[in-house]
Amino acid sequence: MRSIRFATVAVATAALTLPLLAGTATADPSAGRKAPPHSNAAFDRLRAAAPEGFVVGTAVAGGGHHLEQDYPDPFTYDKEYRKHLGRQFSSVSPENQMKWDYIHPERDRYDFGQADAIVEFAKRHKQVVRGHTLLWHSQNPAWLEEGDFSQEELRSLLHDHITTVVGRYAGKIQQWDVANEIFDDQGKLRTQDNIWIRELGPGIVADAFRWAHEADPEAKLFFNDYNVEGVNAKSDAYYTLIQDLLKQGVPVDGFSVQGHLSTRYGFPGDLEGNLRRFDALGLETAVTELDVRMDLPESGVPTEAQERKQADYYQRMLQACLAVEGCNSFTIWGFTDKYSWVPVFFEGEGFANVMTDDFARKPAFYALRDTLKEARHDDCEKRR
């Protein structure tokens, strides 16, 4: 079990005014060594730097917007990408390959090819898997959204989907994002754009957790959302809902914050406190989809100040998670800008990941690595 505390944010931020590319950790004997930009040396891997029991993950690029790009499927065809994916991370999350439109493209047909490949890859590389996602308002197939179904048929469709997908990977997936983004930013349930809540009522959310638990009693079941890093109307809504579900005996195991941040806005300074209140409910917590986008100059090349600010945001997200006992899973939403979703959805913004298009490490990468090493060192000291 971890009990880690960090210095004030001011100290952490000040540390990032120093060069990060060579690494800043002092507790590790490799701290003075600088790996080449594309190195996967053991001392330079995020998963090796992490404290025991703490997993560091990434989304596995594929499906979704990638299908519209002028490159082949990254996970299948990019060997360099897979090399970094296997060596750097101890956890993987299918970016799109387990979402409804990809894994269940027709009413009577599932496509498990990519999901199976990711789960098998994880097994070979001794990684855990986060399943993403079972109940969501977005990326549903047209046959579902445009179909003329009765309430009984819709309920049966969701039950069949959850039972089939979760059951297929029973014992192979550590955590599931069961319900994804069910509240809007005002803390109101998505009663219009979420087909399940709109047609079947709010109680379907509890049923989804029950069905997932029945299909795999060992998997940890999560709520997952964006803009819930701090204490606000949206995270308050989850806090209230989860307390109610726990009183009913619904098998909710965790609450996760996505962390799609932008340097346009301030860092959510109450992140740690927010995670702690969910931790106090007996839940696991996690950071699941972290990236930090920025407005790029006309040259397309960020300034050193922009890179330092980005590194600061990455580091502070990680520190907050490490400081909370039950936050044992930290996932970045892709690790290379080569396959980032950000420029596709946020015009003028980009450079959001910890590696460049050609897998060179950014200050953000070293900020994560060195923070993990410090936490690992502190953890080892406490055990002596």
N, C-alpha and C positions, 0 to 999 in steps of 0.2 A: 504494500500500500504506500501511496506517495503522500507526503506532506511538504509541499514545496512553496516557498515564498520568495518573492523577488523584490528588488529595490524599487524605489518610486519610478513612475513613468518618466519623470524628468531625467533621472539618471540613465534610463534605458535609451531615451531619445538622444541624450548627449553622447552616448557611446557610439551612436551611428554617425557622428560627425567625423569619426576616425575611418581610415580606409578599411573596407570590409573584404576586399577581394582576396586577401591573403589569409583571412580567418582571424577572429579576435579572441577565441577561447584561450585561456591560460592554464586551465586545469588539465588539459589533455596534452600528452607528449607530442601529438601531431600538429599542435596549434601553429607552430612556426613554419610548417610545410605548406607549400602552395601546389595544388594539383593543376595540371594542364586544364584548359577550358572544357575539354570533353572527357576528363578523367572519370573513371568509376572506381578509383582506388578505394580499398576498404575504409581507410581513414576519412574518406571524403563522401561517404554515403549517409544520407539522412536516416535510413533505417538503423544503421549501425551506431549512430550518434544518440539515438533515443533511449530514454530510461527503460528499464525492464517493465514490460506490460503496457507500454505506451506505443500505439501503432501510428505510423505516418503514412498517409495514403494519397492517392491521386485518382481523378477521373480517368477512365480509359477512353480515348478519343474514338468516336465512331457513331454511325447513325445520325439522325437529326439533320442539322445544317451541313454536316460533313458530306452528305450525299449530293449536295448541290455544288460542291467545290470541284476545282479542276485537278484533284489528286485522288489516287485510289485510297481505299479504306486504310487509315493509318495503322490500326492494330494488326491487320492482316499482312500488309505489304511493306511497312517501314521497319526494317531490321534494327536500325540505329535507335528508333523510338522504343522498340520492345526491349532493347538492351538496357536503356535507362529505366524503363518501367519496371523491369524485374530486379535490377540491382539497387535502385534508390529507395524503393517503397516496400512497406510491409503490409499495406492494405490497398485494395483497388475497388473502385466503384464504376460500374458501367455508366458512361455518360448518357447514352440514349438507348442502349441495346436491350434494356429490360423494361422500357416504357411501353405502354399499351400499343401505340401505332407500329412499333417495331417487332415486338414479340408476339403480338396477337393481331396480325394484319387483316384477317378475315374471321367471321364469326365462328366458323368451325375449323379454323386452322391456326396453330401456333408455329412460330419460327424460332427455335431455340439455338440455331447454329452459332451465332455470335456470343450469346450468353454462355453457352456450353464451353466455347473456346476460352472465354475469359476466366471462367471458374476453373478449368483445367490448367490454364496458365498460372493462376494463383496457387494451385496445389503444387505445381512443379517448383515454384519459386518461394514456397513456404510463406505465402501471403494469406491474409484473411480477406473476405469479400463483404462489401456493403451492398445490399440489394436496393435498387432505386428504379421505380417506385410503384405502388399498388393502386392508390386512389388519388387522382389528381384531376384538375379541371383542364389541363393542357395536354397536347400531344396524344390525344385520343384518336383512333381511326375514324374515318368518315362513316363507315358502316354502323359504328356505335352512336356517334353524335347525331347522325341524320336518320337513324332507324326509327321505326314506329313500334316501340316496345311498350308493353304493359308494365306496371310496377313489379308484378310478379316475375316477368321475364327479365327485367333489369336486375333485380335482386339475384336471380339465379345466375345471370351472366357474371356479376361481380364475384359471387361465391365460387363459381366454377373457375374463374380466372385466378383468384387468390389461392384456392386449393391446388390448382394445377401447377402454377408457377412456384409458389413457396414449397409445395410438396416435392416438386422435382429436385429442388436444391436443398432439401432438408439435411441438416448436418454439415452443409458446405458453405452456408452464408452466416456470418456472425451477427450482422445487424440488418434490419429492413426499415426503409422509410415507408411506413404503411400509409400514412396520410400526409400528403404533401401540399403545403400552401392552401389550407382550407379557410384562412381568414384574409380579409383585405387589410390595408394599412390602417383603417379606422377600428380594426378589431371586430368587424362584422363578418359573420359566416358568408361564404360565397354561395348564396342561395340562387343566383341566376346563372353564373357561368360554370358552376360545378354540377355536371349532370347527375351525379349520385345524390348530392344533398338536395338539389332542386326537385328531383323526381321522387326520392325515397325518404327525404327528411333527415335531420341531423343525427338521428339514431343510427344511421347506416355507418357512421364513423366508428362507433363502438363495435358494431358487428364485424367490420373489416379487421379490427384488432383481434377479436375473438377467433375469426376464421383463420387468420394468419398463425395464431398461437396453436390452433388445432392441427394445422398443416406441418408446423415445425415448433414443438414446445421449447426447443433449445435456443432458437434465434431471439435476439433482443429487438423489440419492436418500438419504433420511434415516430414521433411527430417531427416534421422538418419544414423550415420556412426561411425566407429572406426578410430583411429589415426587422429581425427580432433579436439583434445582437444586444441592444440595450433595453432598459425598462421603458416600455411605451404601451400604447393602447393595444397593439398587436400581441406583444409578448404577454401582456396582462390577460388577454383573452385566452391564450393557451394555458396560462397559469391557473385560471379559474376552471376551464374545461377539464384539464387533467386532474385537478383535485376532485372534481365531480365524478370522473370516470373511475378513479382509484377507489372512491367510496363505493362504487357499484361493483367493484371487483374486476373491472376490465383490465386485461393484461397489457398495460402501457409500461414500457421499460425505460424509455428515454425521450429526451427533447434535444434537438440539434439545431444550431444556428448555421446558416449557409455561409454568410460572410462575403457576399459579392460587394466589395467596397470600391470606392472611387476617391482619388486624392482631391477631387473637387470639394469633398465634404470632410468634416472633422471625423476623427476616430471615435467610435463609441466607447467612451471612457468608463461607462458603467457595465461593460461586458462581464467582468469577473463577478460583480455583485449579482447580475442577472442569472448567470450560470449557477451561482451558489444557492439562489432561492429554489431552483428546480432540483438541485442536488439535495436540498433539505427535505424535499418530498420523497426522497428515496430513489430518485431517478438517476440513470446514467445521463451524461451530457456529452456533446460532441460538436466539433466544428467540421462541417461536411463539404463545403463548396467554396473554399476561400480563393479569391483572386482579387487583385488590386489594380484597377484600370486607371489610366491617366489621360489627360488631354495632351496630345503630342504636338510639338512645334511643326512648322511647315516642312522642315527637313525630315521629319519622321523619327528623329533621334532625340531621346529625352536628355535633359540636362542632368548633371551629377546631383543637383539638389532634388530633382524629381525622383531619381533612383534612390536617394537616401530616404526620402519621405515614404516611398513605396516599401522599402526595407523595414522602416519603422513600423508601418501598419502590419506587415506580416509578423514581425517579431512580437508586437504587443498582442496580437491575436493568439499566438502560440503561448506566450507567457500567461495570459488569462486562463487558457485551458489547463496548462500545467499546474496552475495554482489551485485548481478545484479538484478535490480528491476523485470524484467520479467521472472526470473528463479524461478519457483514455484513448480517444480516437480523434485524429486531426488530419483532415483531408483537404488538399488543394485541388481546385477544379481545373485540372490539366497542369502540366509543368512546363510546356514549351509554347511560345507564341506561334509556332508553326501551325498549330491546330487549335488555337484559341477561338472560342465562340464570341468573344467580346467585340472585335471589329465588325462582325456580321450584324450585331444587334445594337451597338452603340457607335453611331457614326462619329468619326473624329477622335475616338478614344481607342486605346490599345495598350500594348506592352505590359499586359496584366499578369503574366506568369513569372516564374522564378528562373526560367531559362529563355534564351533568345531562339530565333528560328533555327539556328544551327547548333542548338544545345549548349551554348556557352553559358556559364553561370553568372547570374546577376548578383548585386549586393544582397538582394532579398534571399537568395539561396543560402548565402553564407550567414545571414542573420538567423535563419532557421537552424542551420547546422550548428552554429556556435551556441545558440540558446538551448538546443537539445543536449549538446555536450555538457554544458554547465549544469543542466538539470540532472543528467546522468551522474555526473561527478558528485553533486550534492546528495543524490539518492544513495550512492555508494558510501559516502561519508557517514550518513545517518545509520547505515546498517552495521558499521564497525563497532 
